[in-house]
């Protein structure tokens, strides 16, 4: 779980509380602000979920041998000596 998911959940909950308080007090402006905060929180949770999915997929693509994809040579894949053109 990343920061976006946690902050998004907090905003969603705060918005729900604010929306219900606005409804209970018959204050449409407060209820609307709470609903907007809920939407913002839900969107931020989605951003966090996407980030987690991308990180998970990126971790699966890494070579198993830990070579970093350069063929295990430790160089950029060029042949020859360092400094050779």
PyMOL CGO cylinders between C-alpha atoms (Angstrom):
from pymol import cmd
from pymol.cgo import CYLINDER

trace = [
    CYLINDER, 0.00, 0.00, 0.00, 1.40, 3.36, -0.95, 0.3, 1, 1, 1, 1, 1, 1,
    CYLINDER, 1.40, 3.36, -0.95, 0.90, 6.92, 0.26, 0.3, 1, 1, 1, 1, 1, 1,
    CYLINDER, 0.90, 6.92, 0.26, -1.72, 7.77, -2.38, 0.3, 1, 1, 1, 1, 1, 1,
    CYLINDER, -1.72, 7.77, -2.38, -3.96, 4.92, -1.29, 0.3, 1, 1, 1, 1, 1, 1,
    CYLINDER, -3.96, 4.92, -1.29, -3.74, 5.92, 2.39, 0.3, 1, 1, 1, 1, 1, 1,
    CYLINDER, -3.74, 5.92, 2.39, -4.29, 9.63, 1.79, 0.3, 1, 1, 1, 1, 1, 1,
    CYLINDER, -4.29, 9.63, 1.79, -7.09, 8.85, -0.66, 0.3, 1, 1, 1, 1, 1, 1,
    CYLINDER, -7.09, 8.85, -0.66, -8.85, 6.64, 1.88, 0.3, 1, 1, 1, 1, 1, 1,
    CYLINDER, -8.85, 6.64, 1.88, -8.55, 9.38, 4.50, 0.3, 1, 1, 1, 1, 1, 1,
    CYLINDER, -8.55, 9.38, 4.50, -10.02, 11.99, 2.13, 0.3, 1, 1, 1, 1, 1, 1,
    CYLINDER, -10.02, 11.99, 2.13, -12.82, 9.62, 1.15, 0.3, 1, 1, 1, 1, 1, 1,
    CYLINDER, -12.82, 9.62, 1.15, -13.72, 9.04, 4.80, 0.3, 1, 1, 1, 1, 1, 1,
    CYLINDER, -13.72, 9.04, 4.80, -13.49, 12.73, 5.71, 0.3, 1, 1, 1, 1, 1, 1,
    CYLINDER, -13.49, 12.73, 5.71, -15.66, 13.59, 2.72, 0.3, 1, 1, 1, 1, 1, 1,
    CYLINDER, -15.66, 13.59, 2.72, -18.25, 11.01, 3.71, 0.3, 1, 1, 1, 1, 1, 1,
    CYLINDER, -18.25, 11.01, 3.71, -18.42, 12.44, 7.23, 0.3, 1, 1, 1, 1, 1, 1,
    CYLINDER, -18.42, 12.44, 7.23, -18.67, 16.00, 5.90, 0.3, 1, 1, 1, 1, 1, 1,
    CYLINDER, -18.67, 16.00, 5.90, -21.36, 15.02, 3.37, 0.3, 1, 1, 1, 1, 1, 1,
    CYLINDER, -21.36, 15.02, 3.37, -23.47, 13.25, 5.99, 0.3, 1, 1, 1, 1, 1, 1,
    CYLINDER, -23.47, 13.25, 5.99, -23.06, 16.14, 8.43, 0.3, 1, 1, 1, 1, 1, 1,
    CYLINDER, -23.06, 16.14, 8.43, -24.21, 18.54, 5.73, 0.3, 1, 1, 1, 1, 1, 1,
    CYLINDER, -24.21, 18.54, 5.73, -27.22, 16.36, 5.02, 0.3, 1, 1, 1, 1, 1, 1,
    CYLINDER, -27.22, 16.36, 5.02, -28.07, 16.08, 8.73, 0.3, 1, 1, 1, 1, 1, 1,
    CYLINDER, -28.07, 16.08, 8.73, -27.82, 19.85, 9.22, 0.3, 1, 1, 1, 1, 1, 1,
    CYLINDER, -27.82, 19.85, 9.22, -29.70, 20.54, 5.97, 0.3, 1, 1, 1, 1, 1, 1,
    CYLINDER, -29.70, 20.54, 5.97, -26.67, 22.40, 4.61, 0.3, 1, 1, 1, 1, 1, 1,
    CYLINDER, -26.67, 22.40, 4.61, -26.40, 21.62, 0.88, 0.3, 1, 1, 1, 1, 1, 1,
    CYLINDER, -26.40, 21.62, 0.88, -23.12, 23.52, 0.48, 0.3, 1, 1, 1, 1, 1, 1,
    CYLINDER, -23.12, 23.52, 0.48, -21.42, 21.42, 3.18, 0.3, 1, 1, 1, 1, 1, 1,
    CYLINDER, -21.42, 21.42, 3.18, -22.88, 18.23, 1.73, 0.3, 1, 1, 1, 1, 1, 1,
    CYLINDER, -22.88, 18.23, 1.73, -21.59, 19.18, -1.73, 0.3, 1, 1, 1, 1, 1, 1,
    CYLINDER, -21.59, 19.18, -1.73, -18.10, 19.93, -0.39, 0.3, 1, 1, 1, 1, 1, 1,
    CYLINDER, -18.10, 19.93, -0.39, -18.08, 16.57, 1.35, 0.3, 1, 1, 1, 1, 1, 1,
    CYLINDER, -18.08, 16.57, 1.35, -19.18, 14.77, -1.81, 0.3, 1, 1, 1, 1, 1, 1,
    CYLINDER, -19.18, 14.77, -1.81, -16.42, 16.54, -3.75, 0.3, 1, 1, 1, 1, 1, 1,
    CYLINDER, -16.42, 16.54, -3.75, -13.86, 15.52, -1.13, 0.3, 1, 1, 1, 1, 1, 1,
    CYLINDER, -13.86, 15.52, -1.13, -15.07, 11.92, -1.42, 0.3, 1, 1, 1, 1, 1, 1,
    CYLINDER, -15.07, 11.92, -1.42, -14.60, 11.98, -5.19, 0.3, 1, 1, 1, 1, 1, 1,
    CYLINDER, -14.60, 11.98, -5.19, -11.11, 13.42, -4.74, 0.3, 1, 1, 1, 1, 1, 1,
    CYLINDER, -11.11, 13.42, -4.74, -10.26, 10.67, -2.25, 0.3, 1, 1, 1, 1, 1, 1,
    CYLINDER, -10.26, 10.67, -2.25, -11.58, 7.90, -4.49, 0.3, 1, 1, 1, 1, 1, 1,
    CYLINDER, -11.58, 7.90, -4.49, -9.58, 9.28, -7.41, 0.3, 1, 1, 1, 1, 1, 1,
    CYLINDER, -9.58, 9.28, -7.41, -6.42, 9.40, -5.32, 0.3, 1, 1, 1, 1, 1, 1,
    CYLINDER, -6.42, 9.40, -5.32, -6.99, 5.79, -4.25, 0.3, 1, 1, 1, 1, 1, 1,
    CYLINDER, -6.99, 5.79, -4.25, -7.21, 4.81, -7.93, 0.3, 1, 1, 1, 1, 1, 1,
    CYLINDER, -7.21, 4.81, -7.93, -3.94, 6.63, -8.61, 0.3, 1, 1, 1, 1, 1, 1,
    CYLINDER, -3.94, 6.63, -8.61, -2.35, 4.64, -5.79, 0.3, 1, 1, 1, 1, 1, 1,
    CYLINDER, -2.35, 4.64, -5.79, -3.71, 1.38, -7.15, 0.3, 1, 1, 1, 1, 1, 1,
    CYLINDER, -3.71, 1.38, -7.15, -2.34, 2.18, -10.62, 0.3, 1, 1, 1, 1, 1, 1,
    CYLINDER, -2.34, 2.18, -10.62, 1.07, 3.00, -9.14, 0.3, 1, 1, 1, 1, 1, 1,
    CYLINDER, 1.07, 3.00, -9.14, 1.05, -0.32, -7.27, 0.3, 1, 1, 1, 1, 1, 1,
    CYLINDER, 1.05, -0.32, -7.27, 0.09, -2.20, -10.44, 0.3, 1, 1, 1, 1, 1, 1,
    CYLINDER, 0.09, -2.20, -10.44, 2.84, -0.54, -12.47, 0.3, 1, 1, 1, 1, 1, 1,
    CYLINDER, 2.84, -0.54, -12.47, 5.41, -1.26, -9.76, 0.3, 1, 1, 1, 1, 1, 1,
    CYLINDER, 5.41, -1.26, -9.76, 4.26, -4.88, -9.56, 0.3, 1, 1, 1, 1, 1, 1,
    CYLINDER, 4.26, -4.88, -9.56, 4.48, -5.32, -13.34, 0.3, 1, 1, 1, 1, 1, 1,
    CYLINDER, 4.48, -5.32, -13.34, 7.87, -3.59, -13.46, 0.3, 1, 1, 1, 1, 1, 1,
    CYLINDER, 7.87, -3.59, -13.46, 9.16, -5.93, -10.74, 0.3, 1, 1, 1, 1, 1, 1,
    CYLINDER, 9.16, -5.93, -10.74, 7.99, -8.95, -12.74, 0.3, 1, 1, 1, 1, 1, 1,
    CYLINDER, 7.99, -8.95, -12.74, 9.84, -7.81, -15.87, 0.3, 1, 1, 1, 1, 1, 1,
    CYLINDER, 9.84, -7.81, -15.87, 13.26, -7.49, -14.21, 0.3, 1, 1, 1, 1, 1, 1,
    CYLINDER, 13.26, -7.49, -14.21, 15.72, -10.23, -15.22, 0.3, 1, 1, 1, 1, 1, 1,
    CYLINDER, 15.72, -10.23, -15.22, 15.90, -13.05, -12.69, 0.3, 1, 1, 1, 1, 1, 1,
    CYLINDER, 15.90, -13.05, -12.69, 19.71, -13.05, -12.67, 0.3, 1, 1, 1, 1, 1, 1,
    CYLINDER, 19.71, -13.05, -12.67, 19.87, -9.44, -11.51, 0.3, 1, 1, 1, 1, 1, 1,
    CYLINDER, 19.87, -9.44, -11.51, 22.01, -8.42, -14.46, 0.3, 1, 1, 1, 1, 1, 1,
    CYLINDER, 22.01, -8.42, -14.46, 19.94, -5.36, -15.21, 0.3, 1, 1, 1, 1, 1, 1,
    CYLINDER, 19.94, -5.36, -15.21, 19.41, -6.44, -18.80, 0.3, 1, 1, 1, 1, 1, 1,
    CYLINDER, 19.41, -6.44, -18.80, 22.93, -5.76, -20.07, 0.3, 1, 1, 1, 1, 1, 1,
    CYLINDER, 22.93, -5.76, -20.07, 23.70, -9.41, -20.66, 0.3, 1, 1, 1, 1, 1, 1,
    CYLINDER, 23.70, -9.41, -20.66, 25.56, -9.69, -17.37, 0.3, 1, 1, 1, 1, 1, 1,
    CYLINDER, 25.56, -9.69, -17.37, 28.71, -8.01, -18.71, 0.3, 1, 1, 1, 1, 1, 1,
    CYLINDER, 28.71, -8.01, -18.71, 28.45, -5.05, -16.38, 0.3, 1, 1, 1, 1, 1, 1,
    CYLINDER, 28.45, -5.05, -16.38, 28.83, -2.74, -19.36, 0.3, 1, 1, 1, 1, 1, 1,
    CYLINDER, 28.83, -2.74, -19.36, 26.43, -1.12, -21.74, 0.3, 1, 1, 1, 1, 1, 1,
    CYLINDER, 26.43, -1.12, -21.74, 26.72, -4.03, -24.16, 0.3, 1, 1, 1, 1, 1, 1,
    CYLINDER, 26.72, -4.03, -24.16, 29.51, -2.47, -26.24, 0.3, 1, 1, 1, 1, 1, 1,
    CYLINDER, 29.51, -2.47, -26.24, 32.38, -4.68, -27.15, 0.3, 1, 1, 1, 1, 1, 1,
    CYLINDER, 32.38, -4.68, -27.15, 36.00, -3.66, -26.91, 0.3, 1, 1, 1, 1, 1, 1,
    CYLINDER, 36.00, -3.66, -26.91, 37.90, -1.68, -24.37, 0.3, 1, 1, 1, 1, 1, 1,
    CYLINDER, 37.90, -1.68, -24.37, 36.63, 1.22, -22.31, 0.3, 1, 1, 1, 1, 1, 1,
    CYLINDER, 36.63, 1.22, -22.31, 37.29, 4.42, -24.16, 0.3, 1, 1, 1, 1, 1, 1,
    CYLINDER, 37.29, 4.42, -24.16, 37.48, 2.69, -27.55, 0.3, 1, 1, 1, 1, 1, 1,
    CYLINDER, 37.48, 2.69, -27.55, 35.35, 4.40, -30.18, 0.3, 1, 1, 1, 1, 1, 1,
]
cmd.load_cgo(trace, "trace")
